[in-house]
Amino acid sequence: MTPRQKEAVVGAARGMTNKKIGQEMGVTEHTIKNFLTEAYYRSGTENRAHLIAKAIVERWIDPGTLF
């Protein structure tokens, strides 16, 4: 997973919408959808909740940065 994809996953884990994540990252909502879709593929997950759970369990993202 690329650093930008991880950044998008952290935003999703914080409960942010794709639009809000995009605003914070300075990219479009469509780009965020692409980041997350690629993250689903690379991680073998099929939805946002599963991706977030796997990212935390596998320590791809630090749970301490979520709140």
Secondary structure per residue as TSV (DSSP state, phi and psi in degrees):
chain	resnum	aa	ss	phi	psi
A	1	M	-	360.0	134.4
A	2	T	-	-76.2	161.3
A	3	P	H	-57.7	-37.2
A	4	R	H	-69.0	-37.6
A	5	Q	H	-64.6	-41.9
A	6	K	H	-61.4	-40.7
A	7	E	H	-61.3	-40.5
A	8	A	H	-66.6	-39.2
A	9	V	H	-65.1	-40.2
A	10	V	H	-60.7	-43.9
A	11	G	H	-60.4	-42.9
A	12	A	H	-63.3	-40.5
A	13	A	H	-65.9	-26.7
A	14	R	T	-79.5	-3.1
A	15	G	T	87.8	13.2
A	16	M	-	-79.1	150.3
A	17	T	-	-76.0	162.6
A	18	N	H	-58.9	-38.8
A	19	K	H	-61.8	-45.9
A	20	K	H	-66.6	-41.4
A	21	I	H	-59.5	-45.0
A	22	G	H	-60.3	-42.3
A	23	Q	H	-61.2	-43.9
A	24	E	H	-68.6	-32.5
A	25	M	H	-90.7	-8.9
A	26	G	T	76.0	30.9
A	27	V	S	-132.6	172.1
A	28	T	-	-79.1	162.5
A	29	E	H	-59.2	-37.7
A	30	H	H	-61.4	-40.8
A	31	T	H	-63.0	-40.7
A	32	I	H	-62.7	-43.0
A	33	K	H	-57.8	-41.4
A	34	N	H	-65.2	-43.5
A	35	F	H	-57.5	-47.4
A	36	L	H	-70.0	-38.2
A	37	T	H	-61.1	-43.7
A	38	E	H	-65.6	-37.6
A	39	A	H	-65.0	-38.6
A	40	Y	H	-59.3	-47.9
A	41	Y	H	-61.2	-49.3
A	42	R	H	-65.7	-30.3
A	43	S	H	-94.1	-9.1
A	44	G	T	75.2	24.2
A	45	T	-	-107.0	165.1
A	46	E	-	-120.6	-8.4
A	47	N	S	-150.6	169.7
A	48	R	H	-59.1	-47.2
A	49	A	H	-62.5	-43.9
A	50	H	H	-65.8	-41.2
A	51	L	H	-60.7	-46.6
A	52	I	H	-62.7	-46.4
A	53	A	H	-59.9	-46.1
A	54	K	H	-65.3	-39.8
A	55	A	H	-61.6	-38.1
A	56	I	H	-73.0	-49.0
A	57	V	H	-61.5	-41.5
A	58	E	T	-83.0	-0.9
A	59	R	T	63.1	32.8
A	60	W	S	-74.4	-29.2
A	61	I	S	-127.9	150.7
A	62	D	-	-88.0	117.0
A	63	P	G	-57.6	-25.7
A	64	G	G	-67.1	-18.0
A	65	T	G	-90.0	-0.9
A	66	L	-	-83.8	-22.2
A	67	F	-	-124.3	360.0
